[in-house]
Amino acid sequence: MGLFSPFFVGAEAQTTGPEIRLAQATSPEDAPAPRRRPPARLRVTPYYSPDGVYPRYNPGPDAVRECNASYEQEYRPSGTVIVPHMHCYWRRG
């Protein structure tokens, strides 16, 4: 209640100075050009291998894919199981 009391004498109203400032609109010719972000650059690699294996490097024109298949044990919560695994690599043909 002390803020709105008639006995509070510390507050004074502000008065405007002798100068008056006006907001002026700028013309479109004076405005700076809007900044444009460069387009995002995405690296696209083609997926054209018919057998589903695409090498991460260029193995050469006469490359051959070698695959080794074996059975390995996997430890799972339900118990140990034997599953087939295939490991492939590229070699020169």
N, C-alpha and C positions, 0 to 999 in steps of 0.2 A: 504494500500500500504506500510505502514511502516514495516510490517512483512517480506516482500520480498525485502526490500531495501538493496542495497549493503553496506549501512552505518550501518546496524544493526550488531553489533559486539558481542552481548551477547550469541549467539548460538555457541556451539562447537559440533563436532561429537564425539560420544562415541567410545572408542577403547576397544577391547577385552583384557582381562587380560591374564597372562601367562598360566593359567590353561584352559584346554578345557574339557567341560563336554559332555559326550556322553549319549544318551538315550539308555538304554539296555532293551531288551525285557525279561520278566521273563518266565520261563518254566511253562507249565501247572501244574506241580507238586507243584510249589511254590505258585501258585495263591490260594487265599482263596476260600472256597466253596461258591457258590451263596446262598444268603439268601432266603428261601422259606417262603411265607406267609402261615399261617395255613388256612385250608379250612373254608369257611363260614359255620356257624352252623345255620340251619333252623329248627324251631320247626314245625312239621307237625302233625295236628290233623285229625283223620279220620272223614269222613262224611258218616256215615252208617245208619242214622236214616231214616226209610221209610216215616215218615210223615213230614219231614222237620224241626222238632224241635230237636235240640241237646242241652242237658243240659250243663251248664257251670261247673257243678260239678257232682259227682257221686251220684245220688239220692238213690241208693240201688237196690237190686234185685227185690223187690216187689213194686216199686214206681208207682204211678198213676198220670197222668197229669190232673189237674183240670183247666177248662176254663170257664170264665165268659164273656158273650157277652152282649153288651148294645149299645145304640145309644147315641152319644155325639154331642154337638154343636161345630163347628169349624168356626172361624171368618176368612173369606177370603176377598180379595179386591172386589170380585163381590157380596159379601153379606154373611150372615150367612147361613150355611148349616148344615144338620144333617147327620152324617155318622156313620156307624157301627164300633165299636171298640171291640177287643177281647183281654183279658188279661189272660194269662195262667201261671200256676205255678205247681211245683211238690209236691206231698204229699206222705206219706208212705201208702201203700195199705193194 
